[in-house]
Amino acid sequence: MKTNIPPEILAANGSIGDAERALKAALAAINASPRAEKVTVSRAVEDAFERLRAARAILEALAASEDADEPAAP
């Protein structure tokens, strides 16, 4: 496994993790709200969470391709 992952990938991955945790907390708060207040907002939060998960998958694929491009250590 490559240990020199580009700092941009590490930073993006950290930011996505932070955003996922914030969205998860927001979704939990929304789900605890009365139904009339949460229907539209919860769908938007769920969509944002799914986009973040897709971005994380892309970053993981990029990191894996970086590993594949790295020559084997002697």
C-alpha positions in Angstrom: 0.0 0.0 0.0 1.3 3.4 -0.9 2.1 5.7 2.0 2.6 8.8 0.0 -1.0 9.6 -0.8 -1.2 13.1 -2.3 -2.1 15.7 0.4 -5.0 16.9 -1.8 -6.6 13.5 -1.6 -6.0 13.3 2.2 -7.5 16.8 2.7 -10.5 16.0 0.5 -11.1 12.7 2.3 -11.0 14.5 5.7 -13.4 17.1 4.5 -15.8 14.5 3.2 -15.6 12.7 6.5 -16.4 15.9 8.4 -19.3 16.7 6.1 -20.7 13.1 6.5 -20.7 13.4 10.2 -22.3 16.8 10.2 -25.0 15.6 7.7 -25.6 12.5 9.8 -26.2 14.6 12.9 -28.4 17.0 11.0 -30.5 14.1 9.6 -30.9 12.7 13.1 -32.1 16.1 14.3 -34.5 16.4 11.3 -35.9 12.9 11.9 -36.7 13.9 15.5 -38.7 17.0 14.3 -42.4 17.1 13.6 -43.3 15.7 10.2 -44.5 18.9 8.7 -41.1 20.5 9.3 -38.9 17.7 8.1 -40.2 16.3 4.8 -38.5 18.6 2.3 -35.4 19.3 4.3 -34.7 15.6 5.1 -34.8 14.7 1.5 -32.3 17.4 0.6 -30.0 16.3 3.5 -30.3 12.7 2.3 -29.4 13.7 -1.2 -26.4 15.7 0.0 -25.2 12.7 2.1 -25.5 10.4 -1.0 -23.4 12.9 -3.0 -20.8 12.9 -0.3 -20.7 9.1 -0.3 -20.2 9.1 -4.0 -17.4 11.6 -3.7 -15.7 9.4 -1.1 -15.9 6.5 -3.4 -14.2 8.5 -6.2 -11.5 9.6 -3.8 -10.9 6.0 -2.7 -10.7 5.0 -6.3 -8.1 7.7 -7.0 -6.1 6.7 -4.0 -6.2 3.1 -5.1 -5.1 4.1 -8.6 -2.2 6.1 -7.0 -1.2 2.8 -5.2 -1.4 0.9 -8.5 0.8 3.5 -10.3 3.5 3.3 -7.5 6.4 1.1 -8.5 6.9 -1.8 -6.1 9.5 -1.2 -3.4 12.7 -3.3 -3.8 
